[in-house]
Amino acid sequence: MGVDNEAFYKICFDSLIEGLCIANDAGEIVMNNSACEEIFGYEQGELIGQSIDILIPEPHRNVHHYHFENYFEHPRKFKKGKGREFLGRHKNGEILDLEIGLNFFEYEGKRYAKALISEIGTRKKKVTEIKESNRRLESEVDRRTQLLTKAVSELERANFLLKEEVDERIRAEENAKRAFEKEKELSQMQAKFLSMVSHEFKTPLSGILTSASLVDKYNEKNPNERIRNHVGTIKNLVLQLNDILDDFLFLENSESGKYQFNSSRFKICDLIQKIVSDARALMKPGQKFDIIPCKKPVPVVQDRKVVDIILRNIIYNSIKYSPANSTIQIKIRINDNVHIEIRDEGIGIPEEAREHIFDRFYRAKNVLHIQGTGIGLNIVRRHLLQMKGFIEISSKENEGTTVFVTMPVMGGKRQREVIERTLQGDIIREKST
């Protein structure tokens, strides 16, 4: 019993695991198997009668036309594995990395090109990944070797300099004394320079804020939401810069004993509402505040500017170090003292960093990619020490931070009694004595 040749060849044709595509010399697809349709994402029979252009990315079609016509003029075989790599186009527009084996034949006086197609993108990607991994490994080895060499060199130099320093100290005690006096002079110059720079910055910043307010006022006649938003951003950024300058000025004034507390009567809840309102431009999408006010909004008598600096630093930190769509809770309680609890859902403080968070210019490893000066909490603690208050922080990395602030309801001259060694950094404490 013989075999139905047509059916037999059809089965063989479609059973190939590689794509098979036959085109005539006009570039029209006359036959393809199911594997070809699967590679390019077409349904059964959808490719028949189509130009082979639909299988080629548009930027490469002119080049493909040239090679196709040249192939028919000079036909030759390209075995698979020794064939050519080319870019194909999936029906959905995706670029395919392919390998093609070509064969030319004639049938009934007509010329055809038979292409055997397979995907090589995955294999090439793996090879590329391995090469890249090896390159990175070699680069890392070179880098670490350089660092080690540099470290050894620096260690040798450090040992040499240490020996010189010891010898110099033994030989020249008087020189050390003069150096101390020089350092003291430089410190005074630094303080004066910091004060001058801060004041010089405040003048143009004040002008910027005034101009932004005027733009906002002019915008009232023909309101433009985009202009209003931009003006709001400018105002808040200027206020932030002013806050940073105030922080630096406080450091200079507190260390020189120049700062004078000015107590006034105000409500803590009103101050917090203003800080929260100012912070809106800094908030990330979906962030919100949950403010739980005290049952009896008793006015306090404190330096309003100082309390503003304390709470603004903490609240802005909660915004900065919390993700989008998170809640910052502020709870206020007043009895003999003012108790403020600020809780966020942010990145938290690593355990090893908690003992250093009040150190000046210290920043934990998980916030190094976030803009900041590292003086905010140091300023907060110094202010609270002068007010006879204290700060406590409870935090868990990747879960959030809770800051507890306590300060007297009524301040005055006595609250300036602070342990000098504590303010100078000899003793690091969270609570004044």
C-alpha positions, -999 to 999 in steps of 0.1 A, spaced: 0 0 0 15 33 -11 19 65 9 -3 96 1 27 117 -9 9 151 -5 -3 142 30 30 127 39 50 158 28 25 181 46 31 162 78 69 164 74 66 201 65 47 210 96 66 187 119 98 207 116 107 224 149 123 252 129 104 277 108 102 270 71 93 298 47 92 297 9 91 329 -12 91 335 -49 114 359 -67 89 386 -63 92 384 -25 58 369 -20 54 341 6 39 310 -11 43 285 16 52 282 53 49 257 81 33 261 116 67 267 133 72 298 111 38 311 120 46 305 157 79 323 155 64 354 140 31 353 158 7 347 129 -24 325 126 -25 295 102 -25 305 66 -22 342 75 12 346 59 4 331 25 4 357 -2 20 383 20 52 401 12 82 390 32 85 426 42 61 420 70 87 397 86 114 424 85 117 455 107 110 486 87 145 502 91 161 471 76 138 465 47 158 484 21 189 464 30 169 432 29 155 440 -6 191 444 -18 203 411 -4 171 393 -16 175 405 -52 212 398 -51 205 363 -38 183 354 -68 210 368 -92 237 348 -75 220 320 -57 240 299 -32 233 278 -1 236 290 35 236 260 58 219 264 92 246 270 117 267 285 90 240 307 77 232 343 85 219 361 115 192 387 110 165 407 127 129 397 122 96 414 132 70 397 153 33 405 144 31 425 177 61 447 166 87 429 188 122 426 172 134 390 169 170 378 168 170 350 142 193 327 123 185 317 87 196 290 64 189 296 27 184 274 -3 175 283 -39 154 260 -61 133 261 -93 99 245 -98 79 245 -130 101 272 -144 98 296 -115 125 305 -89 120 302 -52 140 308 -20 136 284 9 145 298 43 150 276 74 145 299 105 153 296 142 154 320 171 188 326 186 179 356 208 178 336 241 212 319 233 228 351 224 214 368 255 229 341 277 262 344 260 261 382 264 251 379 300 280 355 307 305 378 290 291 408 309 293 389 342 329 380 334 337 416 325 322 429 357 340 403 377 373 412 361 366 449 366 357 443 403 389 423 408 409 451 392 391 477 413 397 458 445 433 452 436 438 489 431 420 497 463 441 472 482 473 487 467 461 522 475 452 511 511 486 495 516 503 527 503 482 549 525 489 527 555 526 530 549 523 567 545 501 570 576 527 551 596 554 574 583 534 605 591 525 592 626 561 586 634 569 621 622 541 636 642 552 618 674 587 630 669 575 665 662 554 666 694 583 655 714 606 681 699 583 710 697 557 715 725 557 752 718 548 747 682 517 726 693 506 755 715 509 780 686 490 755 664 462 754 690 460 792 691 459 793 653 431 767 653 411 788 677 416 818 654 405 798 624 374 785 643 364 821 651 369 831 614 348 801 604 320 812 627 321 847 613 322 835 578 292 812 584 272 840 599 281 864 570 272 838 544 239 829 560 229 866 563 240 872 527 219 843 514 188 854 533 186 887 515 182 873 479 161 845 492 138 870 508 136 888 474 128 856 456 100 849 481 86 884 476 87 881 438 70 847 440 43 862 462 38 890 436 36 865 407 10 846 427 -9 879 433 -8 888 396 -20 853 388 -52 859 407 -67 881 379 -63 853 353 -58 821 375 -34 795 360 -32 764 381 3 755 367 16 789 376 1 786 411 17 752 416 51 764 404 49 795 426 40 773 455 70 751 448 93 781 447 79 794 480 83 761 498 119 756 485 128 791 496 114 784 530 134 751 531 166 770 523 157 796 550 152 767 575 186 753 566 203 787 570 185 791 603 199 758 614 234 767 606 230 801 623 217 784 654 248 762 655 270 793 654 249 813 678 244 785 703 281 777 704 290 814 708 262 820 733 245 847 711 210 832 708 183 848 729 150 830 735 119 851 729 89 835 745 54 841 732 19 827 738 6 804 710 -13 771 703 8 740 694 -21 727 672 -22 759 651 16 758 646 15 721 635 -13 729 611 8 757 595 38 734 592 17 707 576 2 732 552 37 744 542 48 708 537 21 700 511 44 708 482 70 684 495 46 655 499 48 624 477 17 612 458 -8 596 482 9 608 514 -14 621 541 -15 634 576 -36 621 605 -35 648 632 -50 639 666 -52 672 685 -52 675 723 -86 675 740 -79 708 757 -59 731 733 -41 749 761 -18 777 748 19 773 756 45 800 763 76 792 744 99 805 717 76 800 688 104 801 662 124 775 681 94 752 685 87 756 647 123 746 639 120 715 661 87 703 647 94 713 611 126 693 611 109 661 624 78 664 602 98 671 570 120 641 579 88 620 581 78 631 546 113 627 531 119 592 545 84 578 539 70 563 507 41 574 486 6 564 498 17 564 534 2 581 565 21 603 590 3 605 623 8 634 647 -6 631 682 -6 660 707 -11 658 745 -7 686 770 -6 683 808 23 697 828 44 693 796 37 693 759 39 657 745 40 653 707 42 619 690 51 618 653 47 584 637 56 575 600 57 544 578 90 551 563 124 534 558 132 535 595 167 537 612 191 508 611 199 494 645 237 503 643 228 539 635 205 547 664 232 557 688 246 582 663 214 599 650 219 630 671 256 634 660 262 664 638 264 657 601 258 619 607 236 601 581 226 565 582 236 542 554 200 538 542 195 575 535 228 584 517 209 585 484 184 610 498 193 647 499 201 660 534 226 677 557 227 655 587 223 683 612 185 684 616 182 660 646 213 676 662 196 710 660 164 695 674 182 680 703 201 712 711 170 733 711 152 709 734 181 708 758 180 746 761 142 743 767 146 717 794 129 692 771 139 660 755 135 637 725 131 600 722 131 579 690 117 544 684 124 529 650 125 497 631 141 495 597 117 492 567 87 496 590 88 532 603 98 556 630 81 572 660 95 604 675 85 615 710 90 652 718 85 666 753 88 702 763 76 725 791 43 743 787 59 775 799 94 786 791 115 815 804 149 825 814 154 794 836 151 772 806 185 785 793 202 766 821 219 739 801 249 717 809 277 732 788 295 699 783 264 684 768 260 712 743 297 709 734 293 672 726 313 659 755 282 640 768 255 627 744 221 624 760 186 626 749 173 642 781 184 673 799 191 672 836 
